[in-house]
Amino acid sequence: MALPTPAQPPSTDLPLPDPQAYLEEPREYARALMQRKDEIEKEMGALNDVLDSHGTTPSTSLLDPEGYPRADIDIYAIRHARAQLARLTTDHRTVSSLLVPALEAAFSPSFSSAGPSSSSNGAVGNRHKESNGHDPSVGRIADMPDEWPEHGVARVNSVAAASPAAEAGLQPGDVIHSFGSVISSTPTSFPAIAALVQRSNNVAITLLVQRGNERKRLRITPRTDWGGRGSLGCHILPI
């Protein structure tokens, strides 16, 4: 019986970016991690296509009802694709965990203040602050990364008064394009936000937010002791 010619697994095997190569360029390191994360997700997609071409999944049995290797599929290609998927899944978890501190470092106030935008016409010294102490000009377009995530991952529906979300400067209608390392292309992105918040109590998370025509970088610190429901004090909806 002639077998169909299935798609072959990709052979790409790239290392993760070395942080030592970006000691003076935290934004470049964060950008390199985001690029590697995108590459990993593309590789995983190609490997899943290989499994689909055989009509299998990562958990499909490769044995027939009598316990013999199935003759209608390329077992070697499937096992190879599964092994690569397992490796890439580990790489994806690793790069996602590295992205959180990398983005925090890339967009920290100390790094931004060293850039040319911090001293232009003495604008920093004259910034207007809101009554809650949040500086609304932090994270405007001059502070944004070169590659702004194309799609939003969540929309803010409501914000409770005196909550961590209110202190961060979030407002109803804000579109969140990046919640820490989570962006729209992150697998199960909305649950990933919940998981990130759950493990980040009292740890600041960087948000990239679109408000009308304005782009902002905000920092929110989940807290369970602020006196209200949840650790953010806001209701967000997936996009």
N, C-alpha and C positions, 0 to 999 in steps of 0.2 A: 504493500500500500504506500503510495507516494505521499509524503508529508508536504503541506504548504510551506512556502518560504516565509518564515516569520521575520519580524523586525529583529535586528541584532542589538544587544545591549551596548550602550556607549562605553568608550574606553577612557574617558576623561578621569583623571585622578589628581586633582590639584591640592596642594597643601593649604592650610589656613594661613592668613597673613601673619607675619612675625611682628609682634609689637615692638621689638627692639629696633626694627627698621623704621619706626615712625615715632621715635621718642619726642621729637620736636614738632610733630605734625599730627596732633590727635584727631583732627577732622579727616585727614587723609586715611588714618587708620580705621576710623569709623566707616568711611566710604568704602574702603577695601573690604571690610567685613560684610557690609551690605551687598557689595558686588558678589562676594563669594557665596553669600546666602542665596542670592538669586540664581547663581550657577548651580548650586546644590539642588535647588528646587526644580530647575530645568532638567538636571540629570535624573532626579527622582521621577519626574514626569515621563521621561523617555523610557526608564526602566519599567514603569507601570504600563507603558504602551507595549513593551515586549511581552509582559505577562498577559495583557489583553489580547495580543495577537495569537496567543495559544489558548485563549478562553480560560485563563487561570487567574488566581489572585495569590497574594503572599501566603495564604493558608490552605489553598486547594491541595487535596491529596494527589500525589503523583503515582499512586498505585491503582490498579484496576480492582474490581470486586473480588478477584481471586488472590489479591496480594502481590501481583506481579507489576513491574514498571509498565506504565501505560505506553502503548505503541503509537498513539495518535498525536503525541506531543514531543517536542525536543526537550527532554528532561535536563540535559546538560545546560542548555541556554536558560531554562527556567531557574535552575539552582544557582547558576552564575548571577542572574539578575536579582534573585532574592538575597544572595550574599552581598552584592553591591548595595542593594536597598538598605540592608541592615547597617552597613558601614556608613552610608550617607545619612541615615536617620540619626546615628550617633554624632556625625559631623554637624548636622543641622542643629541638634540640641546644644552642641558646644558653641557654635558660632552665635546662636541666639543668646546664650548666656553671656558671651563676651561682648555682645552689642550693647547690653544694658550699661555697664560701666564705661564703655567706649563712647557712647553718645553723651553720657553725663560729663565726661572729661572734655569732649569736643565742644559742648555748648555751655560749659561752666562760665560763670561771670568773670573769673580771673583770666580765662583764655580770651573771652570776647573783649575784655578791656584792653588787652594788648594789641588788638587789631586797629586798623586805621579808622574804623567807624566810631571808636570810643572817644576820639579827641577832635573830631571834625567840628570846627567853629564853637568849641566849648559846649556842645550840645549835651554831653553827659551831665555836666554840673547844673544844667537848667531843666533837667527832666522833671515833668510833673508826676507826682505820685498820688495814687488814689488814697482814700481815707483809711483803707485797710492795710496800707503799707506796700501794696503791690505796685511795681513800676510798669505802667502799661507800654512803655516804649521798648522794654527788653524783648528781644526776639523779633523785632521788625525785619523787613526784607533784608537789610544790611547784615543781619546776624544769621540769616537762613543758610542752609547748606546749598551747594550748587545744584544738587539733584533733589528737589522737593518731591516727596512721594506723590505719584500722579493721582491716586484716588484716596478719598477719605475712608477711614475704617469705622468711625462712629460719629454720631451727632448728639450733642448735649441737649437733653429735653428739659431738664430743670436743675436748679442749683439751690441747695438749702442755705439759709443765712448762717454766717459764722462757721461754715463747714470748711474742711480742707480744700474743697473745690472752689469755694468762694474766696478763700485766702489766696489761692493760686491765680485767681482772676478769670476763671472760666465763667462763661455766660451762656444762657439758653440760646440755641441756634448755632453755637460754635461747631465747626466741623473738625474733628480730630483726624489728622493725616498720619500721625505717628504717636503711639502711646508707648513710651520707652522704645523697645526694639520691635514692637508689634506694628505692622503696617497691613494694608489691605491684602497683599499677596501672602501674608503669613498663613499657613494652614490653620483652619479653625481659629481665625483671628480674634473673634469676639470672646470665645472661651479663653483664649490666650491672655487677653486683657485681664479677665477675672483672676486667672492664675497668677499673673504678675502682681496684681494688687494684693492678693492674699499673702504672697511671700515678701512683700515690701513694706510691712508696717514700720512707720517712722523712718523710711528711706525715700528720699526725693526721687521722683520719676520725671523725666523730661517729656513734654508734650509739644508736638508741632501742630499748630491750630490755625485754621482759616476762619476769619471773621469778616464776612463781606468780601471786600477786595484787599483786606489786610492779612498778612501772615504774621503769626506770633509764635514765640517760643516761651512756654510756661513751665513752671516746675510745681508739681503737686506731691504732697507728702501724705500718704494714707495714714490715718490714725483711727484707732478704735475708741479713743477716750475723749472725743470732741463733744460728746453729749447728744449726738443724733444717730440716725440709722445708717448702718454701713460704715466703711472706713474712708469714703470719699465725700459723701454728702451730696451726691448728684445722681441724676438718672440719665444714662446714656443709651442710645439705641443703635443697633448695627445699621450700616448703610449697605 
